[in-house]
Amino acid sequence: MEQTRTLEEMRIEFERAGGRTLSFPIAGTIAWTATGIFGALLPEDEASIALFICNGMIFPLSLMIARFLGKTY
């Protein structure tokens, strides 16, 4: 029989395993989603600038998300 766990149980297990948070994956998802949207809507020159900015915002965004989630680095 296959064991089923809720998403909340998996998140708790993930945090216990390494003491890490989900701030980097969340920040990466937000940044790359924004990059995809900008890439689809903007001309090529502006889209490349948006790619540069979004790629550089992953780390600061993850710090803000971690603070929002109550984690500190």
PDB file as gemmi writes it, atoms N, CA and C in Angstrom:
CRYST1    1.000    1.000    1.000  90.00  90.00  90.00 P 1                      
ATOM      1  N   MET A   1       0.833  -1.179   0.000  1.00  0.00           N  
ATOM      2  CA  MET A   1       0.000   0.000   0.000  1.00  0.00           C  
ATOM      3  C   MET A   1       0.882   1.248   0.000  1.00  0.00           C  
ATOM      4  N   GLU A   2       0.541   2.186  -0.803  1.00  0.00           N  
ATOM      5  CA  GLU A   2       1.325   3.408  -0.945  1.00  0.00           C  
ATOM      6  C   GLU A   2       0.995   4.386   0.177  1.00  0.00           C  
ATOM      7  N   GLN A   3       2.053   4.918   0.764  1.00  0.00           N  
ATOM      8  CA  GLN A   3       1.863   5.883   1.844  1.00  0.00           C  
ATOM      9  C   GLN A   3       1.617   7.264   1.240  1.00  0.00           C  
ATOM     10  N   THR A   4       0.593   7.941   1.714  1.00  0.00           N  
ATOM     11  CA  THR A   4       0.319   9.291   1.237  1.00  0.00           C  
ATOM     12  C   THR A   4       0.557  10.267   2.371  1.00  0.00           C  
ATOM     13  N   ARG A   5       1.255  11.349   2.036  1.00  0.00           N  
ATOM     14  CA  ARG A   5       1.527  12.400   3.010  1.00  0.00           C  
ATOM     15  C   ARG A   5       0.998  13.708   2.457  1.00  0.00           C  
ATOM     16  N   THR A   6       0.627  14.575   3.354  1.00  0.00           N  
ATOM     17  CA  THR A   6       0.160  15.881   2.915  1.00  0.00           C  
ATOM     18  C   THR A   6       1.370  16.746   2.572  1.00  0.00           C  
ATOM     19  N   LEU A   7       1.118  17.807   1.852  1.00  0.00           N  
ATOM     20  CA  LEU A   7       2.175  18.740   1.490  1.00  0.00           C  
ATOM     21  C   LEU A   7       2.794  19.372   2.731  1.00  0.00           C  
ATOM     22  N   GLU A   8       1.985  19.647   3.723  1.00  0.00           N  
ATOM     23  CA  GLU A   8       2.481  20.225   4.976  1.00  0.00           C  
ATOM     24  C   GLU A   8       3.425  19.250   5.688  1.00  0.00           C  
ATOM     25  N   GLU A   9       3.095  17.961   5.700  1.00  0.00           N  
ATOM     26  CA  GLU A   9       3.969  16.962   6.312  1.00  0.00           C  
ATOM     27  C   GLU A   9       5.301  16.872   5.577  1.00  0.00           C  
ATOM     28  N   MET A  10       5.262  16.936   4.252  1.00  0.00           N  
ATOM     29  CA  MET A  10       6.503  16.898   3.470  1.00  0.00           C  
ATOM     30  C   MET A  10       7.348  18.135   3.717  1.00  0.00           C  
ATOM     31  N   ARG A  11       6.716  19.307   3.863  1.00  0.00           N  
ATOM     32  CA  ARG A  11       7.461  20.536   4.135  1.00  0.00           C  
ATOM     33  C   ARG A  11       8.151  20.463   5.484  1.00  0.00           C  
ATOM     34  N   ILE A  12       7.461  19.958   6.494  1.00  0.00           N  
ATOM     35  CA  ILE A  12       8.039  19.824   7.827  1.00  0.00           C  
ATOM     36  C   ILE A  12       9.212  18.843   7.797  1.00  0.00           C  
ATOM     37  N   GLU A  13       9.054  17.745   7.091  1.00  0.00           N  
ATOM     38  CA  GLU A  13      10.132  16.773   6.963  1.00  0.00           C  
ATOM     39  C   GLU A  13      11.342  17.380   6.254  1.00  0.00           C  
ATOM     40  N   PHE A  14      11.101  18.181   5.230  1.00  0.00           N  
ATOM     41  CA  PHE A  14      12.173  18.848   4.498  1.00  0.00           C  
ATOM     42  C   PHE A  14      12.952  19.790   5.407  1.00  0.00           C  
ATOM     43  N   GLU A  15      12.240  20.557   6.221  1.00  0.00           N  
ATOM     44  CA  GLU A  15      12.915  21.489   7.127  1.00  0.00           C  
ATOM     45  C   GLU A  15      13.696  20.748   8.211  1.00  0.00           C  
ATOM     46  N   ARG A  16      13.177  19.643   8.695  1.00  0.00           N  
ATOM     47  CA  ARG A  16      13.880  18.863   9.718  1.00  0.00           C  
ATOM     48  C   ARG A  16      15.136  18.213   9.162  1.00  0.00           C  
ATOM     49  N   ALA A  17      15.090  17.791   7.916  1.00  0.00           N  
ATOM     50  CA  ALA A  17      16.199  17.052   7.323  1.00  0.00           C  
ATOM     51  C   ALA A  17      17.468  17.891   7.232  1.00  0.00           C  
ATOM     52  N   GLY A  18      17.355  19.134   6.811  1.00  0.00           N  
ATOM     53  CA  GLY A  18      18.554  19.919   6.625  1.00  0.00           C  
ATOM     54  C   GLY A  18      18.530  21.253   7.319  1.00  0.00           C  
ATOM     55  N   GLY A  19      17.451  21.587   7.964  1.00  0.00           N  
ATOM     56  CA  GLY A  19      17.351  22.882   8.602  1.00  0.00           C  
ATOM     57  C   GLY A  19      17.241  24.021   7.603  1.00  0.00           C  
ATOM     58  N   ARG A  20      16.957  23.691   6.373  1.00  0.00           N  
ATOM     59  CA  ARG A  20      16.864  24.714   5.331  1.00  0.00           C  
ATOM     60  C   ARG A  20      15.419  25.182   5.200  1.00  0.00           C  
ATOM     61  N   THR A  21      15.282  26.297   4.522  1.00  0.00           N  
ATOM     62  CA  THR A  21      13.941  26.799   4.265  1.00  0.00           C  
ATOM     63  C   THR A  21      13.651  26.710   2.776  1.00  0.00           C  
ATOM     64  N   LEU A  22      12.458  27.038   2.431  1.00  0.00           N  
ATOM     65  CA  LEU A  22      12.048  27.026   1.033  1.00  0.00           C  
ATOM     66  C   LEU A  22      12.200  28.391   0.380  1.00  0.00           C  
ATOM     67  N   SER A  23      12.929  29.299   1.019  1.00  0.00           N  
ATOM     68  CA  SER A  23      13.000  30.665   0.494  1.00  0.00           C  
ATOM     69  C   SER A  23      13.692  30.734  -0.864  1.00  0.00           C  
ATOM     70  N   PHE A  24      14.756  29.963  -1.081  1.00  0.00           N  
ATOM     71  CA  PHE A  24      15.433  30.009  -2.378  1.00  0.00           C  
ATOM     72  C   PHE A  24      14.584  29.423  -3.500  1.00  0.00           C  
ATOM     73  N   PRO A  25      13.963  28.258  -3.322  1.00  0.00           N  
ATOM     74  CA  PRO A  25      13.102  27.772  -4.404  1.00  0.00           C  
ATOM     75  C   PRO A  25      11.923  28.694  -4.708  1.00  0.00           C  
ATOM     76  N   ILE A  26      11.345  29.294  -3.672  1.00  0.00           N  
ATOM     77  CA  ILE A  26      10.239  30.226  -3.890  1.00  0.00           C  
ATOM     78  C   ILE A  26      10.726  31.451  -4.644  1.00  0.00           C  
ATOM     79  N   ALA A  27      11.872  31.998  -4.226  1.00  0.00           N  
ATOM     80  CA  ALA A  27      12.424  33.179  -4.896  1.00  0.00           C  
ATOM     81  C   ALA A  27      12.789  32.868  -6.346  1.00  0.00           C  
ATOM     82  N   GLY A  28      13.359  31.698  -6.592  1.00  0.00           N  
ATOM     83  CA  GLY A  28      13.689  31.311  -7.960  1.00  0.00           C  
ATOM     84  C   GLY A  28      12.459  31.165  -8.832  1.00  0.00           C  
ATOM     85  N   THR A  29      11.422  30.602  -8.268  1.00  0.00           N  
ATOM     86  CA  THR A  29      10.166  30.457  -9.010  1.00  0.00           C  
ATOM     87  C   THR A  29       9.580  31.810  -9.368  1.00  0.00           C  
ATOM     88  N   ILE A  30       9.585  32.722  -8.409  1.00  0.00           N  
ATOM     89  CA  ILE A  30       9.061  34.070  -8.667  1.00  0.00           C  
ATOM     90  C   ILE A  30       9.895  34.772  -9.728  1.00  0.00           C  
ATOM     91  N   ALA A  31      11.219  34.707  -9.595  1.00  0.00           N  
ATOM     92  CA  ALA A  31      12.101  35.406 -10.528  1.00  0.00           C  
ATOM     93  C   ALA A  31      11.986  34.847 -11.940  1.00  0.00           C  
ATOM     94  N   TRP A  32      11.965  33.521 -12.081  1.00  0.00           N  
ATOM     95  CA  TRP A  32      11.897  32.946 -13.415  1.00  0.00           C  
ATOM     96  C   TRP A  32      10.505  33.081 -14.038  1.00  0.00           C  
ATOM     97  N   THR A  33       9.485  33.145 -13.214  1.00  0.00           N  
ATOM     98  CA  THR A  33       8.152  33.431 -13.743  1.00  0.00           C  
ATOM     99  C   THR A  33       8.093  34.849 -14.282  1.00  0.00           C  
ATOM    100  N   ALA A  34       8.649  35.786 -13.507  1.00  0.00           N  
ATOM    101  CA  ALA A  34       8.706  37.179 -13.973  1.00  0.00           C  
ATOM    102  C   ALA A  34       9.530  37.281 -15.254  1.00  0.00           C  
ATOM    103  N   THR A  35      10.630  36.549 -15.327  1.00  0.00           N  
ATOM    104  CA  THR A  35      11.464  36.556 -16.532  1.00  0.00           C  
ATOM    105  C   THR A  35      10.683  36.050 -17.740  1.00  0.00           C  
ATOM    106  N   GLY A  36       9.931  34.980 -17.553  1.00  0.00           N  
ATOM    107  CA  GLY A  36       9.134  34.450 -18.654  1.00  0.00           C  
ATOM    108  C   GLY A  36       8.058  35.410 -19.116  1.00  0.00           C  
ATOM    109  N   ILE A  37       7.418  36.067 -18.174  1.00  0.00           N  
ATOM    110  CA  ILE A  37       6.385  37.046 -18.529  1.00  0.00           C  
ATOM    111  C   ILE A  37       6.991  38.228 -19.266  1.00  0.00           C  
ATOM    112  N   PHE A  38       8.096  38.747 -18.724  1.00  0.00           N  
ATOM    113  CA  PHE A  38       8.757  39.875 -19.395  1.00  0.00           C  
ATOM    114  C   PHE A  38       9.269  39.468 -20.766  1.00  0.00           C  
ATOM    115  N   GLY A  39       9.792  38.251 -20.876  1.00  0.00           N  
ATOM    116  CA  GLY A  39      10.295  37.779 -22.166  1.00  0.00           C  
ATOM    117  C   GLY A  39       9.196  37.655 -23.212  1.00  0.00           C  
ATOM    118  N   ALA A  40       8.001  37.325 -22.761  1.00  0.00           N  
ATOM    119  CA  ALA A  40       6.889  37.184 -23.704  1.00  0.00           C  
ATOM    120  C   ALA A  40       6.293  38.529 -24.100  1.00  0.00           C  
ATOM    121  N   LEU A  41       6.380  39.518 -23.199  1.00  0.00           N  
ATOM    122  CA  LEU A  41       5.698  40.785 -23.451  1.00  0.00           C  
ATOM    123  C   LEU A  41       6.593  41.898 -23.987  1.00  0.00           C  
ATOM    124  N   LEU A  42       7.873  41.860 -23.659  1.00  0.00           N  
ATOM    125  CA  LEU A  42       8.756  42.964 -24.021  1.00  0.00           C  
ATOM    126  C   LEU A  42       9.541  42.654 -25.294  1.00  0.00           C  
ATOM    127  N   PRO A  43       9.998  43.702 -25.968  1.00  0.00           N  
ATOM    128  CA  PRO A  43      10.910  43.483 -27.099  1.00  0.00           C  
ATOM    129  C   PRO A  43      12.227  42.857 -26.612  1.00  0.00           C  
ATOM    130  N   GLU A  44      13.000  42.354 -27.538  1.00  0.00           N  
ATOM    131  CA  GLU A  44      14.190  41.572 -27.187  1.00  0.00           C  
ATOM    132  C   GLU A  44      15.198  42.326 -26.310  1.00  0.00           C  
ATOM    133  N   ASP A  45      15.466  43.583 -26.611  1.00  0.00           N  
ATOM    134  CA  ASP A  45      16.443  44.344 -25.826  1.00  0.00           C  
ATOM    135  C   ASP A  45      15.980  44.526 -24.379  1.00  0.00           C  
ATOM    136  N   GLU A  46      14.739  44.928 -24.202  1.00  0.00           N  
ATOM    137  CA  GLU A  46      14.215  45.117 -22.844  1.00  0.00           C  
ATOM    138  C   GLU A  46      14.067  43.787 -22.107  1.00  0.00           C  
ATOM    139  N   ALA A  47      13.737  42.719 -22.832  1.00  0.00           N  
ATOM    140  CA  ALA A  47      13.613  41.404 -22.208  1.00  0.00           C  
ATOM    141  C   ALA A  47      14.966  40.916 -21.700  1.00  0.00           C  
ATOM    142  N   SER A  48      16.037  41.222 -22.417  1.00  0.00           N  
ATOM    143  CA  SER A  48      17.362  40.800 -21.940  1.00  0.00           C  
ATOM    144  C   SER A  48      17.765  41.576 -20.687  1.00  0.00           C  
ATOM    145  N   ILE A  49      17.375  42.838 -20.599  1.00  0.00           N  
ATOM    146  CA  ILE A  49      17.637  43.615 -19.385  1.00  0.00           C  
ATOM    147  C   ILE A  49      16.814  43.047 -18.223  1.00  0.00           C  
ATOM    148  N   ALA A  50      15.565  42.692 -18.484  1.00  0.00           N  
ATOM    149  CA  ALA A  50      14.720  42.093 -17.453  1.00  0.00           C  
ATOM    150  C   ALA A  50      15.301  40.756 -16.984  1.00  0.00           C  
ATOM    151  N   LEU A  51      15.860  39.971 -17.900  1.00  0.00           N  
ATOM    152  CA  LEU A  51      16.504  38.713 -17.536  1.00  0.00           C  
ATOM    153  C   LEU A  51      17.681  38.970 -16.598  1.00  0.00           C  
ATOM    154  N   PHE A  52      18.489  39.956 -16.919  1.00  0.00           N  
ATOM    155  CA  PHE A  52      19.635  40.308 -16.082  1.00  0.00           C  
ATOM    156  C   PHE A  52      19.187  40.724 -14.680  1.00  0.00           C  
ATOM    157  N   ILE A  53      18.173  41.558 -14.603  1.00  0.00           N  
ATOM    158  CA  ILE A  53      17.680  42.050 -13.308  1.00  0.00           C  
ATOM    159  C   ILE A  53      17.022  40.921 -12.512  1.00  0.00           C  
ATOM    160  N   CYS A  54      16.167  40.145 -13.151  1.00  0.00           N  
ATOM    161  CA  CYS A  54      15.466  39.062 -12.448  1.00  0.00           C  
ATOM    162  C   CYS A  54      16.435  37.998 -11.951  1.00  0.00           C  
ATOM    163  N   ASN A  55      17.462  37.717 -12.725  1.00  0.00           N  
ATOM    164  CA  ASN A  55      18.444  36.727 -12.306  1.00  0.00           C  
ATOM    165  C   ASN A  55      19.210  37.219 -11.082  1.00  0.00           C  
ATOM    166  N   GLY A  56      19.490  38.506 -11.016  1.00  0.00           N  
ATOM    167  CA  GLY A  56      20.203  39.062  -9.879  1.00  0.00           C  
ATOM    168  C   GLY A  56      19.355  39.283  -8.647  1.00  0.00           C  
ATOM    169  N   MET A  57      18.047  39.210  -8.789  1.00  0.00           N  
ATOM    170  CA  MET A  57      17.181  39.480  -7.638  1.00  0.00           C  
ATOM    171  C   MET A  57      16.830  38.229  -6.847  1.00  0.00           C  
ATOM    172  N   ILE A  58      17.291  37.058  -7.280  1.00  0.00           N  
ATOM    173  CA  ILE A  58      16.915  35.822  -6.597  1.00  0.00           C  
ATOM    174  C   ILE A  58      17.426  35.805  -5.156  1.00  0.00           C  
ATOM    175  N   PHE A  59      18.698  36.122  -4.943  1.00  0.00           N  
ATOM    176  CA  PHE A  59      19.243  36.073  -3.584  1.00  0.00           C  
ATOM    177  C   PHE A  59      18.598  37.103  -2.658  1.00  0.00           C  
ATOM    178  N   PRO A  60      18.527  38.395  -3.033  1.00  0.00           N  
ATOM    179  CA  PRO A  60      17.860  39.341  -2.132  1.00  0.00           C  
ATOM    180  C   PRO A  60      16.385  39.003  -1.884  1.00  0.00           C  
ATOM    181  N   LEU A  61      15.716  38.519  -2.914  1.00  0.00           N  
ATOM    182  CA  LEU A  61      14.317  38.123  -2.751  1.00  0.00           C  
ATOM    183  C   LEU A  61      14.192  36.946  -1.784  1.00  0.00           C  
ATOM    184  N   SER A  62      15.123  36.006  -1.858  1.00  0.00           N  
ATOM    185  CA  SER A  62      15.069  34.869  -0.934  1.00  0.00           C  
ATOM    186  C   SER A  62      15.301  35.312   0.507  1.00  0.00           C  
ATOM    187  N   LEU A  63      16.138  36.314   0.718  1.00  0.00           N  
ATOM    188  CA  LEU A  63      16.335  36.836   2.068  1.00  0.00           C  
ATOM    189  C   LEU A  63      15.063  37.490   2.603  1.00  0.00           C  
ATOM    190  N   MET A  64      14.368  38.227   1.746  1.00  0.00           N  
ATOM    191  CA  MET A  64      13.113  38.842   2.170  1.00  0.00           C  
ATOM    192  C   MET A  64      12.054  37.782   2.470  1.00  0.00           C  
ATOM    193  N   ILE A  65      11.989  36.750   1.651  1.00  0.00           N  
ATOM    194  CA  ILE A  65      11.027  35.678   1.875  1.00  0.00           C  
ATOM    195  C   ILE A  65      11.353  34.931   3.168  1.00  0.00           C  
ATOM    196  N   ALA A  66      12.632  34.686   3.406  1.00  0.00           N  
ATOM    197  CA  ALA A  66      13.039  33.998   4.633  1.00  0.00           C  
ATOM    198  C   ALA A  66      12.652  34.813   5.858  1.00  0.00           C  
ATOM    199  N   ARG A  67      12.837  36.116   5.786  1.00  0.00           N  
ATOM    200  CA  ARG A  67      12.443  36.971   6.905  1.00  0.00           C  
ATOM    201  C   ARG A  67      10.926  36.924   7.108  1.00  0.00           C  
ATOM    202  N   PHE A  68      10.178  36.917   6.004  1.00  0.00           N  
ATOM    203  CA  PHE A  68       8.720  36.834   6.080  1.00  0.00           C  
ATOM    204  C   PHE A  68       8.284  35.510   6.703  1.00  0.00           C  
ATOM    205  N   LEU A  69       9.019  34.424   6.400  1.00  0.00           N  
ATOM    206  CA  LEU A  69       8.693  33.104   6.940  1.00  0.00           C  
ATOM    207  C   LEU A  69       9.213  32.908   8.366  1.00  0.00           C  
ATOM    208  N   GLY A  70       9.964  33.887   8.868  1.00  0.00           N  
ATOM    209  CA  GLY A  70      10.461  33.800  10.242  1.00  0.00           C  
ATOM    210  C   GLY A  70      11.814  33.136  10.362  1.00  0.00           C  
ATOM    211  N   LYS A  71      12.520  32.935   9.265  1.00  0.00           N  
ATOM    212  CA  LYS A  71      13.848  32.331   9.284  1.00  0.00           C  
ATOM    213  C   LYS A  71      14.882  33.436   9.128  1.00  0.00           C  
ATOM    214  N   THR A  72      16.019  33.283   9.783  1.00  0.00           N  
ATOM    215  CA  THR A  72      17.093  34.260   9.640  1.00  0.00           C  
ATOM    216  C   THR A  72      18.364  33.565   9.224  1.00  0.00           C  
ATOM    217  N   TYR A  73      19.210  34.292   8.517  1.00  0.00           N  
ATOM    218  CA  TYR A  73      20.506  33.756   8.074  1.00  0.00           C  
ATOM    219  C   TYR A  73      21.607  34.580   8.663  1.00  0.00           C  
TER     220      TYR A  73                                                      
END                                                                             
